[in-house]
């Protein structure tokens, strides 16, 4: 699955010249969300990671399921 194609581009938001990447379109797709978590977690499987730290809003959304997949704790 091409994850980039699942992300909406919003030009000139929040101000002219900024291109905002809206991941809500990716998150609302069950297949896209699952593929994202898989892609983020797979490189770290079996590495003995004890905790995943999720920084700010996207980290809160994606960090918890990645931590679960790795069998680790989650620190928001």
C-alpha atoms as one frame of an Amber mdcrd trajectory, in Angstrom:
protein
   0.000   0.000   0.000   1.295   3.436  -0.936   0.881   5.306   2.341   1.826
   8.659   0.831  -1.221   8.488  -1.434  -3.421   8.195   1.678  -2.255  11.563
   3.083  -4.150  14.695   2.061  -2.135  17.790   1.138  -3.582  21.128   2.241
  -1.741  24.016   0.563  -1.392  27.374   2.295  -2.429  26.090   5.723  -2.168
  27.521   8.301  -0.705  30.400   6.286   0.384  31.029   2.689   3.463  29.097
   1.637   2.943  26.195   4.076   1.930  22.737   2.816   0.130  20.878   5.614
   0.060  17.063   5.541  -3.303  15.909   6.914  -2.930  12.339   8.196  -6.585
  12.012   9.223  -7.316  10.591   5.772  -4.723   7.868   6.439  -5.992   7.187
   9.953  -9.615   6.724   8.892  -8.641   3.918   6.511  -8.429   0.633   8.465
  -5.929  -0.761   5.946  -3.887   2.452   5.859  -3.781   2.716   9.651  -2.737
  -0.937  10.033  -0.068  -0.588   7.333   1.295   2.523   9.038   1.609   0.809
  12.411   3.201  -2.218  10.759   5.729  -0.042   8.893   6.653   1.881  12.049
   6.947  -1.168  14.318   8.563  -3.804  12.084  12.131  -2.416  12.098  12.148
  -2.547  15.905  10.631  -5.994  16.551  12.859  -8.131  18.747  15.063  -5.199
  19.761  14.138  -5.354  23.442  12.430  -1.972  23.443  10.764  -1.380  26.798
   8.888   1.848  26.065   7.806   4.008  23.150   7.627   7.759  23.726   4.965
   9.620  21.738   5.679  13.328  21.429   2.766  15.652  20.612  -0.451  14.782
  18.802   0.777  12.463  16.035   3.037  10.675  18.488   0.085  10.144  20.812
  -1.995   8.653  17.990   0.675   6.393  16.486   2.941   5.684  19.452   0.469
   3.672  21.521  -0.354   1.073  18.845   3.339   0.794  17.922   4.165   0.177
  21.581   1.471  -2.490  21.778   2.832  -4.193  18.654   6.331  -4.211  20.185
   5.128  -5.467  23.556   6.361  -2.254  25.148   4.919   0.418  27.393   3.825
   3.815  26.116   4.888   7.191  27.504   2.862  10.165  26.218
